[in-house]
């Protein structure tokens, strides 16, 4: 396709904001046009602001068409917003900005946690839904000590595993894939509202089941709600939060999963003395956070990016105003997102669910993001954390604890998981997603080797079970700020807006299919391999996860949702070769041989971007 001639101006009657060819018609450099068309073959990996290279007359033309098409009258505001979006870190040097504009731009850097009440409310309500997942898994943890006996399946380990795996099995097979059509028709809030009801009634019905297959059906219906919910929440928070704290705000999802697990373990202890009915109360109590979600979700703003995708720009701007502290911030973020959406619409064609699903396997940029998201998602299961979530009480009983002692030890597991999720708010964007995973996975493997080896200690030794518990707690403390919050955040930010729902659905379905596989097989593994064999197995899968992450997962820290297009434009073989032939030798020279002058040739070349990548990885 031949670019239009530079001679055309904004007065050209054929000029349209939604046409990507406006790049040349407003006199922009050829490179800016070509970087859109070559996005999927971005071997040089130049990370660029979508407004990089746009001249002031060109920017004015974009603003004029934007205001005319979407009915915005305050052109002065949008002109200032566009200039700030083009140079977000140079606010002091932009004469067009007012002192009030500069104040808010600076405050975003110096007080990045100064958010609106609506932004905090959105984080709270959306992430409260994730507590259901943590509460259900830990409720099942306690129920596993008694419901198999009541239904006469205590010796059928495969059947016990199947009942436990019901929610994740349904999520992995189809309910996560409902995220795309449900979000398309009902929006982020509507999807959370509908999924909430599937997390209320089936959960309560578990308390009234009379056999194992009725319980299994209830848990499968719960999976319908969990699948659509957990696919939507990370997208919702990532789209709504400011770029500077997007990672930390999105971590509220993992925090509430962990907090839900604490509540689940607590109710296990509360109801354990009820007798043979205890497991019914332990499973049914998980409906509480879902009830709060369906009552509160309509009081928070809809995702402005979703509204823009639906071409409802006035409502999107009102949503941005509720989520940002000032008009200039809201207008800047909206105009920046608008420009990138136009480019995405040109680069990625197809509007049906089937074509978008095909795209994530065939379009190079999407395929690379899809592979990285898949690796991060299955690594969460390879580490073995969900085995502890569902079966820690069973493991502690086999190690020698009583049922009450096992539930108390499991409560400790939940508390550690919750408390150590908090540091990730600061580390996930500064230390980096990739770094956190590469650092924590080897240490988690060592903890599992340690825990497994303690089963060879004499069972009469009073230190045997406490040492196993300590190993599990340290394993959990490493997981919580690392692989705990990263997978859903990483997947939500990896896909462009046009494919975010379908991509996130696929990633979540894979995560849950592997989770179902773990839940299904662990009782039989525990019976066949004994606890030490099971711990050794997952110690090995942690090392497998390290290898996969090293070769296939680029870092995404401190990048806007739009700039990530260019990171994932690097072909997989180029990225993998760089890690093996360039980064690994540099790391060995720098940190093993202590050669301070070791030079790391960067993989990415930054152009016109104020942010920097984490220093530890240099060019990752």
C-alpha positions in Angstrom: 0.0 0.0 0.0 1.5 3.3 -1.1 1.3 6.1 1.6 -0.6 9.2 0.6 1.4 12.2 -0.5 2.6 14.5 2.2 1.2 17.5 0.3 -2.3 16.9 1.5 -3.4 19.0 4.4 -6.1 19.0 7.0 -8.3 20.9 4.6 -8.4 17.9 2.3 -12.0 16.9 2.2 -11.2 13.2 2.3 -9.4 13.6 5.6 -11.0 11.5 8.4 -9.7 10.9 11.9 -10.7 7.2 11.7 -8.7 6.7 8.6 -5.1 5.7 9.4 -3.9 7.5 6.3 -4.4 10.8 8.1 -0.8 10.3 9.2 0.6 11.5 5.9 -2.2 13.8 5.0 -1.3 16.1 7.9 2.4 16.2 6.9 3.7 13.6 9.4 6.9 11.8 8.9 6.9 8.6 6.9 8.2 6.6 9.8 5.0 7.3 11.9 2.9 5.9 9.1 5.0 2.9 8.6 5.2 1.9 12.2 1.5 1.3 12.2 1.5 -0.9 9.1 4.6 -2.9 10.2 3.4 -3.4 13.8 3.2 -7.2 13.4 6.7 -7.4 12.0 8.3 -5.1 14.5 11.8 -6.8 14.6 13.5 -3.6 15.7 11.1 -3.3 18.6 10.9 0.5 18.6 8.5 1.4 21.4 6.8 4.6 20.3 4.1 6.9 21.5 1.3 6.8 19.0 1.6 10.6 18.7 5.4 10.6 18.3 6.5 12.7 15.3 3.1 14.4 14.9 3.7 18.1 14.2 1.7 20.8 16.0 -0.5 21.5 12.9 -1.1 17.8 12.5 -2.0 17.5 16.2 -4.4 20.5 15.8 -6.0 18.7 12.8 -6.5 15.6 14.8 -8.1 17.5 17.6 -10.4 19.5 15.3 -11.7 16.3 13.7 -12.0 14.6 17.1 -14.1 17.4 18.5 -16.2 17.7 15.4 -16.9 13.9 15.2 -17.7 13.3 18.8 -19.4 16.7 19.7 -16.8 18.2 22.1 -17.0 22.0 22.2 -14.0 22.9 24.4 -11.3 22.7 21.8 -8.8 24.5 24.0 -9.0 21.7 26.6 -8.5 19.0 24.0 -5.6 20.9 22.3 -3.8 21.1 25.7 -4.7 17.5 26.4 -3.3 16.3 23.0 0.0 18.2 23.5 0.3 16.7 27.0 -0.5 13.2 25.7 2.3 13.6 23.2 4.8 14.8 25.8 3.6 13.5 29.1 6.9 13.9 30.9 7.7 17.4 29.6 4.7 19.2 31.2 6.9 22.1 32.6 8.2 22.9 29.1 4.8 23.1 27.4 3.8 26.8 27.3 0.2 26.0 26.2 -0.5 24.3 29.5 -2.0 26.4 32.3 -0.5 26.4 35.8 -3.4 24.2 37.0 -2.7 21.7 34.2 1.0 21.6 35.2 0.0 21.2 38.8 -2.0 18.1 38.1 0.6 16.6 35.7 3.3 17.0 38.3 1.1 15.7 41.2 0.5 12.6 39.2 4.3 11.9 39.5 4.8 13.1 43.1 1.5 11.8 44.5 0.6 8.9 42.2 -1.7 7.4 44.8 -3.9 10.5 44.9 -6.9 8.9 43.2 -10.5 9.9 43.1 -13.0 8.2 45.4 -14.6 6.7 42.4 -11.4 5.0 41.3 -10.9 3.5 44.7 -14.5 2.4 44.8 -14.1 0.7 41.4 -11.0 -1.2 42.6 -12.8 -2.3 45.7 -16.1 -3.5 44.1 -14.5 -5.1 41.1 -11.9 -6.9 43.1 -14.3 -7.9 45.8 -15.6 -10.4 43.3 -12.3 -12.2 43.3 -12.7 -13.0 47.0 -15.3 -15.6 45.9 -12.7 -17.6 44.2 -10.4 -17.6 47.2 -13.2 -18.3 49.7 -14.6 -21.2 47.6 -11.3 -23.0 47.2 -10.5 -22.7 51.0 -14.1 -23.7 51.9 -13.5 -26.8 49.8 -10.2 -27.3 51.7 -12.1 -27.7 55.0 -15.0 -29.6 53.4 -12.6 -32.2 52.0 -12.2 -33.5 55.6 -15.8 -34.6 55.8 -18.0 -34.5 52.7 -16.3 -37.6 51.1 -17.2 -39.6 54.2 -20.8 -38.4 54.1 -21.3 -39.3 50.5 -19.3 -42.6 50.8 -16.6 -41.6 48.3 -13.6 -41.3 50.7 -11.8 -44.1 49.0 -12.5 -42.9 45.4 -9.8 -40.3 45.1 -10.7 -39.5 41.5 -14.3 -38.7 42.4 -13.2 -36.5 45.2 -10.9 -34.7 42.8 -13.6 -34.3 40.2 -16.0 -32.7 42.7 -13.3 -30.2 43.8 -12.4 -29.4 40.2 -15.9 -28.6 39.1 -15.6 -24.7 39.1 -12.2 -24.6 37.4 -13.2 -27.4 35.0 -16.2 -25.4 33.7 -14.2 -22.2 33.7 -11.5 -23.8 31.6 -13.8 -25.5 29.2 -16.2 -22.7 28.3 -17.2 -20.1 30.9 -14.0 -18.0 30.6 -14.6 -17.9 26.9 -18.0 -16.2 27.5 -16.1 -13.1 28.6 -15.9 -11.7 25.1 -19.5 -11.9 24.1 -20.8 -10.9 27.5 -18.5 -7.9 27.7 -19.5 -6.9 24.2 -23.2 -6.8 25.0 -23.3 -6.0 28.7 -20.1 -4.1 29.4 -17.8 -4.7 32.3 -20.3 -3.8 35.0 -23.1 -5.8 33.4 -20.9 -8.9 33.2 -19.9 -8.6 36.8 -23.6 -8.3 37.8 -24.7 -11.4 35.8 -21.8 -13.5 36.9 -22.5 -12.5 40.5 -25.8 -14.3 40.6 -24.1 -17.5 39.4 -21.8 -17.1 42.5 -24.8 -16.7 44.9 -27.4 -19.4 44.2 -25.3 -22.4 43.3 -23.0 -21.7 46.3 -26.0 -21.7 48.6 -27.4 -24.8 47.0 -24.3 -26.7 47.9 -25.5 -26.8 51.5 -28.6 -28.8 50.5 -27.1 -31.4 48.2 -27.8 -35.1 49.0 -25.2 -36.9 46.9 -21.9 -36.2 45.2 -23.3 -35.6 41.8 -25.7 -32.9 43.0 -22.7 -31.2 44.7 -20.7 -31.5 41.5 -23.5 -29.9 39.5 -23.7 -26.9 41.9 -19.9 -26.5 41.7 -20.1 -26.5 37.9 -22.8 -23.8 37.9 -20.5 -21.8 40.2 -17.8 -22.2 37.6 -20.0 -20.3 35.1 -19.9 -17.3 37.3 -16.3 -17.5 38.3 -15.1 -17.9 34.7 -16.7 -14.7 33.3 -15.9 -12.8 36.5 -12.2 -13.5 36.8 -11.8 -12.8 33.0 -13.4 -9.4 33.3 -12.1 -8.0 36.6 -8.4 -7.6 35.5 -9.5 -6.0 32.2 -11.8 -3.6 34.0 -9.2 -2.4 36.5 -6.4 -2.2 34.0 -8.5 -0.1 31.6 -9.6 2.3 34.3 -6.4 2.9 36.2 -3.8 5.6 35.4 -0.8 4.0 33.6 1.6 5.0 36.4 -0.1 2.7 38.9 -1.9 0.3 36.6 0.0 -2.7 37.8 -0.4 -1.9 41.5 -4.1 -1.1 41.2 -4.7 -4.3 39.3 -3.1 -6.2 42.2 -6.3 -5.7 44.2 -7.6 -8.7 42.3 -4.9 -11.0 43.9 -5.2 -9.4 47.3 -8.9 -10.1 47.5 -8.3 -13.7 46.3 -5.9 -14.1 49.1 -8.2 -12.3 51.6 -11.1 -14.5 50.5 -9.0 -17.5 51.3 -8.4 -16.1 54.8 -12.2 -15.7 55.3 -12.7 -19.2 54.0 -10.2 -20.7 56.4 -11.8 -18.7 59.2 -15.3 -20.0 58.5 -13.8 -23.5 58.3 -12.7 -23.1 61.9 -16.0 -21.5 63.0 -18.1 -24.3 61.6 -15.9 -27.3 62.3 -17.7 -28.1 65.6 -21.1 -28.2 63.9 -20.6 -31.9 63.3 -21.3 -33.8 60.2 -23.1 -30.7 58.7 -19.9 -28.6 59.0 -18.9 -29.0 55.3 -22.3 -27.6 54.2 -21.8 -24.3 56.0 -18.1 -24.2 54.9 -19.0 -24.3 51.3 -22.2 -22.1 51.4 -20.6 -19.2 53.2 -18.7 -18.1 50.0 -21.9 -16.4 48.7 -21.3 -13.3 50.9 -18.8 -11.4 48.6 -20.9 -12.1 45.5 -23.9 -10.5 47.1 -21.9 -7.4 47.8 -20.8 -7.2 44.2 -24.3 -7.4 42.7 -25.5 -4.7 45.1 -22.7 -2.2 44.5 -21.5 -2.7 40.9 -24.0 -0.1 39.4 -22.6 2.6 41.7 -19.1 2.6 40.0 -18.2 4.0 36.6 -18.1 1.8 33.5 -14.8 1.3 31.8 -14.2 4.4 29.6 -12.2 2.4 27.1 -15.0 0.0 26.7 -17.4 2.9 26.1 -15.0 4.3 23.5 -14.9 0.9 21.8 -18.7 1.2 21.7 -18.4 4.7 20.2 -20.0 6.3 23.2 -17.4 9.1 23.6 -19.4 11.6 25.7 -20.2 8.9 28.3 -16.6 7.7 28.1 -15.4 11.2 28.9 -17.8 11.5 31.9 -16.4 8.2 33.1 -12.8 9.4 32.8 -13.8 12.5 34.7 -15.0 10.4 37.6 -11.8 8.4 37.5 -9.3 11.2 37.3 -8.6 14.1 39.5 -8.7 16.8 36.9 -10.2 17.6 33.4 -6.8 17.8 31.8 -5.9 14.3 33.0 -9.2 12.9 31.8 -8.9 14.5 28.4 -5.3 13.5 28.0 -5.9 9.9 28.7 -9.0 9.8 26.5 -7.3 11.4 23.5 -4.3 9.2 23.8 -6.5 6.1 24.0 -8.5 7.4 21.0 -5.4 7.7 18.8 -4.3 4.2 19.6 -7.7 2.7 19.1 -7.8 4.1 15.6 -4.5 2.5 14.8 -5.6 -0.8 16.3 -8.8 -0.7 14.3 -6.7 -0.4 11.2 -4.1 -3.0 12.1 -6.5 -5.7 13.4 -9.5 -6.4 11.2 -12.5 -8.6 12.1 -15.3 -8.1 14.5 -16.6 -11.6 15.1 -15.7 -13.7 18.1 -14.3 -16.5 15.8 -12.1 -14.2 13.7 -10.7 -12.6 16.9 -10.0 -16.0 18.3 -8.3 -17.0 15.1 -6.2 -13.8 15.2 -4.6 -14.5 18.6 -3.1 -17.6 17.0 -2.3 -16.3 13.6 -1.4 -12.5 13.8 2.3 -12.3 14.9 1.9 -9.6 17.5 -1.1 -11.3 19.0 0.4 -14.7 18.8 3.5 -13.6 20.7 1.3 -12.0 23.5 -0.8 -15.1 23.6 2.2 -17.4 24.1 3.6 -15.2 26.8 0.2 -15.0 28.6 -0.2 -18.8 28.3 3.2 -19.4 29.8 2.6 -17.1 32.7 -0.9 -18.6 33.3 0.2 -22.3 33.4 3.2 -21.4 35.5 0.8 -20.3 38.2 -0.5 -23.9 38.2 3.0 -25.5 37.7 4.1 -23.9 41.0 1.5 -26.0 42.9 -0.2 -23.2 44.9 -3.7 -24.3 44.1 -2.9 -27.8 45.4 -2.2 -26.1 48.8 -5.4 -24.0 48.5 -7.6 -27.1 48.0 -5.7 -29.7 49.9 -3.4 -28.2 52.6 -5.6 -29.5 55.4 -5.5 -33.0 53.9 -1.7 -32.8 53.7 -1.3 -31.6 57.3 -3.6 -34.4 58.5 -1.4 -36.9 56.7 1.6 -35.3 58.2 0.3 -36.0 61.7 -2.0 -33.1 62.7 -5.5 -33.5 64.0 -8.3 -32.0 61.9 -8.5 -28.9 64.1 -4.7 -28.4 64.0 -4.7 -28.9 60.2 -7.3 -26.2 59.8 -5.3 -23.8 62.0 -2.2 -24.5 60.0 -4.2 -23.9 56.8 -5.4 -20.6 58.2 -1.7 -19.7 58.6 -1.2 -20.5 54.9 -4.1 -18.1 54.1 -2.8 -15.3 56.3 0.7 -15.5 54.8 -0.8 -15.5 51.3 -2.8 -12.4 52.1 -0.1 -10.4 54.0 2.6 -11.0 51.5 0.4 -10.0 48.6 0.7 -6.4 49.9 4.4 -5.7 49.0 3.6 -6.5 45.3 1.8 -3.2 45.1 5.2 -1.5 45.2 7.4 -4.2 43.6 5.5 -5.3 40.6 6.0 -2.1 38.6 9.4 -1.2 40.0 11.1 -4.6 40.1 9.2 -5.9 37.0 6.9 -8.8 36.3 9.5 -10.9 34.6 12.1 -10.3 37.3 9.7 -11.2 40.1 8.9 -14.5 38.5 12.5 -15.4 37.6 13.6 -14.6 41.2 10.8 -16.4 43.1 10.2 -19.6 41.2 13.7 -21.2 42.0 13.2 -20.3 45.7 9.7 -21.8 45.7 11.1 -25.0 44.2 13.6 -25.2 47.1 10.8 -24.8 49.6 8.9 -27.6 48.1 12.0 -29.9 48.2 12.5 -28.9 51.8 8.8 -29.7 52.7 8.9 -33.0 50.9 12.1 -34.1 52.6 10.6 -33.4 56.1 8.2 -36.3 55.6 11.2 -38.6 56.1 11.7 -37.3 59.6 10.5 -39.6 62.3 6.8 -39.1 62.9 7.3 -39.0 66.6 9.5 -35.9 66.3 7.4 -32.9 67.4 9.2 -30.6 65.0 8.2 -32.6 61.9 4.8 -31.0 61.1 5.8 -27.4 62.2 8.8 -27.5 59.9 6.6 -28.7 57.0 4.3 -25.8 57.8 7.1 -23.3 57.9 8.4 -24.5 54.5 4.9 -24.2 53.1 4.5 -20.7 54.6 7.8 -19.5 53.1 6.8 -21.0 49.7 3.5 -19.0 50.0 5.4 -15.8 51.0 7.4 -16.1 47.8 4.4 -16.8 45.7 2.2 -13.9 46.9 4.2 -11.0 45.6 5.4 -12.8 42.5 3.4 -15.4 40.6 0.3 -14.7 42.6 -0.7 -11.4 41.1 1.2 -11.4 37.9 -0.7 -13.8 35.6 -4.0 -12.0 35.4 -2.4 -8.6 35.2 0.1 -9.7 32.6 -2.6 -11.3 30.4 -5.0 -8.3 30.8 -2.3 -5.8 29.6 -0.8 -8.0 26.9 -3.6 -7.9 24.3 -4.7 -4.8 22.4 -8.1 -3.4 23.1 -9.6 -5.0 20.0 -8.7 -8.5 21.2 -8.5 -8.0 25.0 -11.7 -9.9 25.9 -11.1 -12.9 23.7 -7.4 -13.0 24.6 -8.1 -12.8 28.3 -10.8 -15.4 28.0 -8.3 -17.8 26.4 -5.6 -17.2 28.9 -8.0 -17.6 31.9 -9.4 -20.8 30.4 -6.0 -22.3 30.1 -5.1 -21.3 33.7 -8.3 -23.0 35.0 -7.9 -26.1 32.9 -4.6 -26.7 34.4 -6.0 -25.9 37.8 -8.8 -28.4 37.3 -6.1 -31.0 36.2 -4.3 -30.4 39.5 -7.5 -30.6 41.6 -8.5 -33.7 39.8 -5.2 -35.6 40.1 -3.8 -34.5 43.4 -5.9 -36.8 45.7 -4.7 -39.8 43.6 -1.1 -38.4 43.4 -1.2 -38.1 47.2 -2.4 -41.7 47.6 0.1 -43.1 45.1 3.2 -41.0 45.5 2.7 -40.1 49.1 3.1 -36.5 50.3 6.8 -36.3 49.8 6.5 -37.5 46.1 3.8 -34.9 45.4 6.0 -32.1 46.9 9.0 -33.3 44.8 6.9 -33.4 41.7 5.9 -29.7 42.0 9.4 -28.7 43.0 10.4 -30.0 39.5 7.5 -28.2 37.7 8.7 -24.9 39.3 12.0 -25.3 37.5 10.1 -26.0 34.3 8.2 -22.8 34.8 11.5 -20.8 35.1 12.8 -22.1 31.8 9.5 -21.3 30.0 9.4 -17.7 31.5 13.0 -17.1 30.6 12.6 -17.8 26.9 9.1 -16.7 26.2 7.9 -13.9 28.5 9.0 -10.3 27.9 8.7 -7.8 30.7 5.7 -5.3 30.5 6.4 -3.1 33.5 5.8 0.6 33.3 4.4 0.5 29.8 1.1 2.0 28.8 -1.5 -0.5 27.5 -0.9 0.9 24.0 2.9 0.8 24.0 2.9 -2.9 24.7 1.9 -3.5 21.0 5.6 -2.8 20.1 7.1 -5.1 22.8 5.0 -8.0 21.5 5.9 -7.1 18.0 9.3 -8.8 18.5 9.2 -12.3 17.1 9.5 -15.1 19.6 12.7 -16.5 18.2 14.4 -13.1 18.3 13.5 -12.6 21.9 14.5 -16.2 22.9 17.8 -15.9 21.1 18.6 -12.6 22.8 18.0 -14.1 26.2 20.3 -17.0 25.5 23.1 -15.4 23.5 23.1 -11.8 24.9 21.5 -11.5 28.3 22.6 -14.7 29.9 26.3 -14.2 29.1 26.1 -10.6 30.3 24.4 -11.7 33.6 27.2 -14.3 34.1 29.9 -11.7 33.6 28.2 -9.1 35.7 26.9 -11.1 38.7 29.0 -14.2 38.7 32.4 -12.9 37.6 31.6 -9.4 39.0 32.8 -7.6 35.9 31.4 -4.1 36.5 32.2 -3.0 33.0 30.1 -5.8 31.4 27.9 -4.2 28.7 24.4 -5.4 27.9 23.3 -4.6 24.4 19.6 -3.7 24.7 16.9 -5.6 22.8 14.6 -2.6 22.6 15.4 0.9 21.4 13.4 3.6 23.1 12.4 6.6 21.0 10.7 9.6 22.7 9.5 7.8 25.7 10.1 9.2 29.1 9.8 6.0 31.1 12.6 3.5 31.7 12.7 -0.2 32.0 13.9 -1.8 35.3 17.7 -1.5 35.6 18.3 -5.1 36.6 17.3 -6.5 33.3 18.5 -3.6 31.1 16.8 -4.3 27.8 14.2 -6.8 28.8 
